[in-house]
Amino acid sequence: MGELKDIPDKPLRRGYTTGACATACTKAALLSLVTQQKIKETQIQLPIGETVTFLVELVSLTQKEATYSTIKDAGDDPDVTHQAEIMATVNLNTTGDIIFKRGEGVGLVTLPGLEISVGEPAINPVPREMMSIVCKKILSDYQLETNGVTITISVKNGEQLAKRTLNSRLGILHGISILGTTGIVTPFSAASYIASIRQGIDVAIANGKTQLLINSGARSEKMLKALFPEIDDISCVHYGNWIQETFEKIDKSPQITKVFMGIMLGKAAKLAQGNTNTHSGKTTWDKNFIHQLAIEAGYPIEIANKVLSLNMAGRLREIFTFTTQEKFYQKLIERCHYHCQKIAPKVQLQIYLINNDGIHIAYTL
């Protein structure tokens, strides 16, 4: 999963979650099954209490089974599942229960630590509850309360879409997750990324891990893993731009006793000032702050003044040689360490500043 794209400077249109889409398809399919009539749109109530209408498409209808689909609209959010085709197939069963099955493109839970048990389809609790509610209402309306409903959720090209998410790191294989706690996708809220951070830490804990290796993304993780080959993928978490949320989760997880953190120079320049959300749409590096940091590190004013002419933090390497012995970088990491440790004071933290070419600097002060 990549970092957030630049946030457009305009009013942003919200969208709907995969869970809301699956619920709309489930309602349409069950109603179509019991009435044997084609449905073109359906209304559902979201967990936030709002009623919304979805356009749905009949895929197949027999006396025993119905399948409907809808196209997910994520609004202006750069969601990997935007425009994905979500499908629900339903049939009545004699168990009296609502049973969930995974169709093609929906993930399978293979590791403990998530809200869904190992072996279950990756359909989160709130979407399950939403689908259960609409099914029970239809069964009641048509005097079919003795029946249960088997719901199979599918996502076209879901396995390919999942490669652009963190699912495999969480032990969710073969497809995407059916998500959503409100039913609404708020543009650029990064809710799914932050949820993946928290889930990743939960999965690590559930699998007996006490140490984490956290990085902004795959590139910095590859560099840091070379230093710690004994740390496996389950212990690795991408924080993206959300350092605050990552360390808040670590602080609430006493099982985690040690954290190795990799950070690139541009993000470190922001974090050192206390910006724990490092997205370019939220924060920029402050040349005046870095200038003062250089002075505090003991550099003469003529050297520190060179910072003020830079247009990007990555060019700091033109002034300060990227080595462990360079006092500027030690001071920079010291400030990063301070702000992270302030959020999670009980964990043992080691920070490594990483260069684009793979060179790293460890904090030694």
MOUR-V831927 format. One record per helix or strand. SS is the DSSP state (@ for helix, = for strand). FROM is the first residue (numbers start at 1). TO is the last residue. Records with the same first field share a line. If there is no record, write none. Layout:
SS->FROM-TO  FROM-TO
This chain:
=->15-16  41-45  51-55  57-61  66-71  85-93  98-102  105-106  108-109  121-121  123-123  148-155  172-173  175-176  178-178  184-185  211-215  236-238  242-242  258-264  277-277  348-354  360-362
@->18-35  125-141  158-162  167-170  191-206  218-225  233-235  243-251  265-271  287-296  301-309  313-318  327-343
